[in-house]
């Protein structure tokens, strides 16, 4: 497991887990798991980054590494 800033960023945008999941076309359970620090596929990361309104170059701001 690794840390990420997804929850903080999502909350700063006043977005619910369900809303982010819908925009990213993933399940709310997936969002919850990622926020708890579980790993996800690069494709899932890409969907979430774009759904938050960030560019792909901002990956490290959200997911670390």
N, CA, C and O atoms as CSV, one atom per row, in Angstrom:
chain,resi,resn,atom,element,x,y,z
A,1,UNK,N,N,0.843,-1.192,0.000
A,1,UNK,CA,C,0.000,0.000,0.000
A,1,UNK,C,C,0.883,1.249,0.000
A,1,UNK,O,O,1.975,1.264,0.569
A,2,UNK,N,N,0.388,2.269,-0.640
A,2,UNK,CA,C,1.134,3.517,-0.675
A,2,UNK,C,C,0.189,4.675,-0.394
A,2,UNK,O,O,-1.025,4.548,-0.555
A,3,UNK,N,N,0.740,5.785,0.020
A,3,UNK,CA,C,-0.083,6.944,0.308
A,3,UNK,C,C,-0.406,7.725,-0.945
A,3,UNK,O,O,0.342,7.698,-1.922
A,4,UNK,N,N,-1.512,8.412,-0.907
A,4,UNK,CA,C,-1.876,9.294,-2.007
A,4,UNK,C,C,-2.682,10.456,-1.449
A,4,UNK,O,O,-3.088,10.438,-0.287
A,5,UNK,N,N,-2.909,11.457,-2.271
A,5,UNK,CA,C,-3.632,12.660,-1.852
A,5,UNK,C,C,-5.037,12.706,-2.417
A,5,UNK,O,O,-5.670,13.761,-2.414
A,6,UNK,N,N,-5.530,11.591,-2.895
A,6,UNK,CA,C,-6.821,11.597,-3.583
A,6,UNK,C,C,-7.943,12.141,-2.707
A,6,UNK,O,O,-8.709,12.995,-3.152
A,7,UNK,N,N,-8.051,11.668,-1.488
A,7,UNK,CA,C,-9.150,12.100,-0.619
A,7,UNK,C,C,-9.084,13.606,-0.363
A,7,UNK,O,O,-10.101,14.294,-0.454
A,8,UNK,N,N,-7.897,14.119,-0.044
A,8,UNK,CA,C,-7.758,15.542,0.224
A,8,UNK,C,C,-8.105,16.382,-0.996
A,8,UNK,O,O,-8.781,17.404,-0.878
A,9,UNK,N,N,-7.648,15.956,-2.161
A,9,UNK,CA,C,-7.927,16.703,-3.382
A,9,UNK,C,C,-9.410,16.641,-3.717
A,9,UNK,O,O,-10.017,17.655,-4.064
A,10,UNK,N,N,-9.992,15.450,-3.613
A,10,UNK,CA,C,-11.429,15.289,-3.899
A,10,UNK,C,C,-12.256,16.168,-2.975
A,10,UNK,O,O,-13.176,16.851,-3.425
A,11,UNK,N,N,-11.935,16.155,-1.680
A,11,UNK,CA,C,-12.689,16.964,-0.725
A,11,UNK,C,C,-12.481,18.456,-0.951
A,11,UNK,O,O,-13.406,19.241,-0.744
A,12,UNK,N,N,-11.294,18.861,-1.367
A,12,UNK,CA,C,-11.043,20.280,-1.625
A,12,UNK,C,C,-11.860,20.777,-2.823
A,12,UNK,O,O,-12.150,21.967,-2.944
A,13,UNK,N,N,-12.222,19.840,-3.702
A,13,UNK,CA,C,-13.062,20.182,-4.858
A,13,UNK,C,C,-14.548,20.017,-4.545
A,13,UNK,O,O,-15.395,20.157,-5.427
A,14,UNK,N,N,-14.860,19.715,-3.266
A,14,UNK,CA,C,-16.240,19.504,-2.807
A,14,UNK,C,C,-16.952,18.443,-3.640
A,14,UNK,O,O,-18.103,18.608,-4.043
A,15,UNK,N,N,-16.236,17.351,-3.885
A,15,UNK,CA,C,-16.761,16.277,-4.716
A,15,UNK,C,C,-16.931,15.024,-3.852
A,15,UNK,O,O,-16.047,14.675,-3.070
A,16,UNK,N,N,-18.060,14.364,-3.999
A,16,UNK,CA,C,-18.283,13.127,-3.253
A,16,UNK,C,C,-17.582,11.964,-3.954
A,16,UNK,O,O,-17.209,12.053,-5.124
A,17,UNK,N,N,-17.412,10.866,-3.201
A,17,UNK,CA,C,-16.823,9.669,-3.803
A,17,UNK,C,C,-17.672,9.197,-4.974
A,17,UNK,O,O,-17.149,8.805,-6.017
A,18,UNK,N,N,-18.979,9.239,-4.791
A,18,UNK,CA,C,-19.898,8.779,-5.831
A,18,UNK,C,C,-19.792,9.636,-7.078
A,18,UNK,O,O,-19.789,9.119,-8.195
A,19,UNK,N,N,-19.707,10.942,-6.890
A,19,UNK,CA,C,-19.591,11.852,-8.039
A,19,UNK,C,C,-18.289,11.610,-8.800
A,19,UNK,O,O,-18.281,11.555,-10.030
A,20,UNK,N,N,-17.190,11.466,-8.060
A,20,UNK,CA,C,-15.910,11.191,-8.713
A,20,UNK,C,C,-15.956,9.854,-9.441
A,20,UNK,O,O,-15.476,9.738,-10.568
A,21,UNK,N,N,-16.531,8.850,-8.798
A,21,UNK,CA,C,-16.627,7.528,-9.419
A,21,UNK,C,C,-17.414,7.601,-10.727
A,21,UNK,O,O,-17.027,6.998,-11.728
A,22,UNK,N,N,-18.518,8.343,-10.710
A,22,UNK,CA,C,-19.334,8.472,-11.914
A,22,UNK,C,C,-18.567,9.174,-13.029
A,22,UNK,O,O,-18.602,8.736,-14.179
A,23,UNK,N,N,-17.875,10.261,-12.693
A,23,UNK,CA,C,-17.113,11.001,-13.701
A,23,UNK,C,C,-15.948,10.184,-14.251
A,23,UNK,O,O,-15.595,10.306,-15.424
A,24,UNK,N,N,-15.350,9.348,-13.394
A,24,UNK,CA,C,-14.194,8.552,-13.810
A,24,UNK,C,C,-14.603,7.204,-14.390
A,24,UNK,O,O,-13.758,6.457,-14.885
A,25,UNK,N,N,-15.886,6.890,-14.332
A,25,UNK,CA,C,-16.401,5.613,-14.836
A,25,UNK,C,C,-15.762,4.420,-14.118
A,25,UNK,O,O,-15.362,3.432,-14.734
A,26,UNK,N,N,-15.684,4.554,-12.788
A,26,UNK,CA,C,-15.232,3.457,-11.925
A,26,UNK,C,C,-16.249,3.338,-10.790
A,26,UNK,O,O,-17.134,4.184,-10.662
A,27,UNK,N,N,-16.131,2.308,-9.978
A,27,UNK,CA,C,-17.093,2.133,-8.889
A,27,UNK,C,C,-16.695,2.980,-7.678
A,27,UNK,O,O,-15.515,3.272,-7.481
A,28,UNK,N,N,-17.687,3.375,-6.864
A,28,UNK,CA,C,-17.367,4.096,-5.624
A,28,UNK,C,C,-16.489,3.269,-4.696
A,28,UNK,O,O,-15.691,3.827,-3.942
A,29,UNK,N,N,-16.623,1.955,-4.739
A,29,UNK,CA,C,-15.777,1.084,-3.921
A,29,UNK,C,C,-14.317,1.221,-4.346
A,29,UNK,O,O,-13.417,1.197,-3.507
A,30,UNK,N,N,-14.089,1.362,-5.640
A,30,UNK,CA,C,-12.725,1.552,-6.142
A,30,UNK,C,C,-12.137,2.843,-5.591
A,30,UNK,O,O,-10.981,2.867,-5.169
A,31,UNK,N,N,-12.918,3.912,-5.592
A,31,UNK,CA,C,-12.448,5.196,-5.056
A,31,UNK,C,C,-12.108,5.037,-3.579
A,31,UNK,O,O,-11.062,5.506,-3.130
A,32,UNK,N,N,-12.977,4.383,-2.826
A,32,UNK,CA,C,-12.740,4.189,-1.390
A,32,UNK,C,C,-11.463,3.391,-1.152
A,32,UNK,O,O,-10.678,3.729,-0.266
A,33,UNK,N,N,-11.254,2.360,-1.918
A,33,UNK,CA,C,-10.047,1.531,-1.756
A,33,UNK,C,C,-8.782,2.330,-2.058
A,33,UNK,O,O,-7.789,2.226,-1.338
A,34,UNK,N,N,-8.821,3.115,-3.111
A,34,UNK,CA,C,-7.650,3.919,-3.477
A,34,UNK,C,C,-7.366,4.951,-2.385
A,34,UNK,O,O,-6.210,5.185,-2.034
A,35,UNK,N,N,-8.433,5.571,-1.843
A,35,UNK,CA,C,-8.248,6.560,-0.787
A,35,UNK,C,C,-7.659,5.932,0.476
A,35,UNK,O,O,-6.998,6.618,1.255
A,36,UNK,N,N,-7.888,4.654,0.682
A,36,UNK,CA,C,-7.309,3.946,1.833
A,36,UNK,C,C,-5.863,3.533,1.580
A,36,UNK,O,O,-5.212,2.985,2.470
A,37,UNK,N,N,-5.353,3.790,0.375
A,37,UNK,CA,C,-3.959,3.528,0.070
A,37,UNK,C,C,-3.692,2.288,-0.750
A,37,UNK,O,O,-2.536,1.933,-0.983
A,38,UNK,N,N,-4.752,1.620,-1.193
A,38,UNK,CA,C,-4.543,0.429,-2.012
A,38,UNK,C,C,-4.125,0.837,-3.424
A,38,UNK,O,O,-4.467,1.919,-3.901
A,39,UNK,N,N,-3.392,-0.034,-4.067
A,39,UNK,CA,C,-2.908,0.240,-5.424
A,39,UNK,C,C,-4.036,0.087,-6.442
A,39,UNK,O,O,-5.029,-0.598,-6.199
A,40,UNK,N,N,-3.857,0.743,-7.582
A,40,UNK,CA,C,-4.807,0.580,-8.682
A,40,UNK,C,C,-4.031,0.608,-9.995
A,40,UNK,O,O,-2.858,0.978,-10.043
A,41,UNK,N,N,-4.718,0.208,-11.046
A,41,UNK,CA,C,-4.087,0.185,-12.368
A,41,UNK,C,C,-3.831,1.601,-12.875
A,41,UNK,O,O,-4.480,2.559,-12.456
A,42,UNK,N,N,-2.866,1.705,-13.789
A,42,UNK,CA,C,-2.561,3.012,-14.378
A,42,UNK,C,C,-3.765,3.574,-15.125
A,42,UNK,O,O,-3.990,4.784,-15.115
A,43,UNK,N,N,-4.530,2.718,-15.762
A,43,UNK,CA,C,-5.721,3.178,-16.487
A,43,UNK,C,C,-6.728,3.807,-15.518
A,43,UNK,O,O,-7.352,4.818,-15.840
A,44,UNK,N,N,-6.882,3.219,-14.352
A,44,UNK,CA,C,-7.787,3.768,-13.336
A,44,UNK,C,C,-7.256,5.111,-12.848
A,44,UNK,O,O,-8.021,6.061,-12.680
A,45,UNK,N,N,-5.957,5.189,-12.623
A,45,UNK,CA,C,-5.364,6.470,-12.222
A,45,UNK,C,C,-5.630,7.534,-13.278
A,45,UNK,O,O,-5.990,8.664,-12.948
A,46,UNK,N,N,-5.455,7.177,-14.539
A,46,UNK,CA,C,-5.683,8.127,-15.633
A,46,UNK,C,C,-7.116,8.644,-15.614
A,46,UNK,O,O,-7.344,9.847,-15.747
A,47,UNK,N,N,-8.082,7.742,-15.450
A,47,UNK,CA,C,-9.492,8.138,-15.419
A,47,UNK,C,C,-9.773,9.098,-14.266
A,47,UNK,O,O,-10.494,10.082,-14.429
A,48,UNK,N,N,-9.197,8.804,-13.100
A,48,UNK,CA,C,-9.434,9.641,-11.920
A,48,UNK,C,C,-8.794,11.012,-12.093
A,48,UNK,O,O,-9.409,12.029,-11.774
A,49,UNK,N,N,-7.575,11.046,-12.590
A,49,UNK,CA,C,-6.883,12.325,-12.806
A,49,UNK,C,C,-7.710,13.219,-13.728
A,49,UNK,O,O,-7.921,14.395,-13.433
A,50,UNK,N,N,-8.170,12.667,-14.827
A,50,UNK,CA,C,-8.958,13.458,-15.782
A,50,UNK,C,C,-10.305,13.853,-15.195
A,50,UNK,O,O,-10.783,14.958,-15.453
A,51,UNK,N,N,-10.932,12.975,-14.411
A,51,UNK,CA,C,-12.227,13.287,-13.800
A,51,UNK,C,C,-12.103,14.414,-12.777
A,51,UNK,O,O,-13.055,15.166,-12.565
A,52,UNK,N,N,-10.947,14.533,-12.148
A,52,UNK,CA,C,-10.717,15.617,-11.184
A,52,UNK,C,C,-10.411,16.945,-11.873
A,52,UNK,O,O,-10.373,17.990,-11.225
A,53,UNK,N,N,-10.193,16.902,-13.187
A,53,UNK,CA,C,-9.903,18.119,-13.926
A,53,UNK,C,C,-8.416,18.440,-14.010
A,53,UNK,O,O,-8.040,19.550,-14.385
A,54,UNK,N,N,-7.578,17.481,-13.667
A,54,UNK,CA,C,-6.133,17.662,-13.744
A,54,UNK,C,C,-5.627,17.113,-15.063
A,54,UNK,O,O,-6.335,16.398,-15.772
A,55,UNK,N,N,-4.391,17.459,-15.378
A,55,UNK,CA,C,-3.719,16.888,-16.537
A,55,UNK,C,C,-2.946,15.655,-16.110
A,55,UNK,O,O,-2.655,15.470,-14.928
A,56,UNK,N,N,-2.617,14.822,-17.066
A,56,UNK,CA,C,-1.878,13.601,-16.753
A,56,UNK,C,C,-0.510,13.896,-16.138
A,56,UNK,O,O,0.042,13.060,-15.422
A,57,UNK,N,N,0.028,15.059,-16.408
A,57,UNK,CA,C,1.324,15.440,-15.826
A,57,UNK,C,C,1.223,15.698,-14.320
A,57,UNK,O,O,2.243,15.805,-13.640
A,58,UNK,N,N,-0.005,15.798,-13.798
A,58,UNK,CA,C,-0.231,16.029,-12.371
A,58,UNK,C,C,-0.363,14.737,-11.577
A,58,UNK,O,O,-0.747,14.769,-10.407
A,59,UNK,N,N,-0.053,13.604,-12.193
A,59,UNK,CA,C,-0.204,12.292,-11.548
A,59,UNK,C,C,0.477,12.248,-10.188
A,59,UNK,O,O,-0.099,11.746,-9.223
A,60,UNK,N,N,1.708,12.773,-10.103
A,60,UNK,CA,C,2.449,12.697,-8.855
A,60,UNK,C,C,1.826,13.519,-7.733
A,60,UNK,O,O,2.018,13.197,-6.561
A,61,UNK,N,N,1.090,14.564,-8.064
A,61,UNK,CA,C,0.407,15.373,-7.046
A,61,UNK,C,C,-0.688,14.571,-6.358
A,61,UNK,O,O,-0.977,14.777,-5.179
A,62,UNK,N,N,-1.291,13.656,-7.103
A,62,UNK,CA,C,-2.422,12.892,-6.579
A,62,UNK,C,C,-1.979,11.545,-6.047
A,62,UNK,O,O,-2.362,11.154,-4.945
A,63,UNK,N,N,-1.179,10.835,-6.814
A,63,UNK,CA,C,-0.841,9.457,-6.469
A,63,UNK,C,C,0.576,9.258,-5.942
A,63,UNK,O,O,0.961,8.128,-5.641
A,64,UNK,N,N,1.350,10.314,-5.825
A,64,UNK,CA,C,2.705,10.164,-5.319
A,64,UNK,C,C,3.627,9.545,-6.342
A,64,UNK,O,O,3.365,9.570,-7.544
A,65,UNK,N,N,4.730,8.980,-5.831
A,65,UNK,CA,C,5.761,8.369,-6.703
A,65,UNK,C,C,6.430,9.464,-7.497
A,65,UNK,O,O,7.326,9.190,-8.295
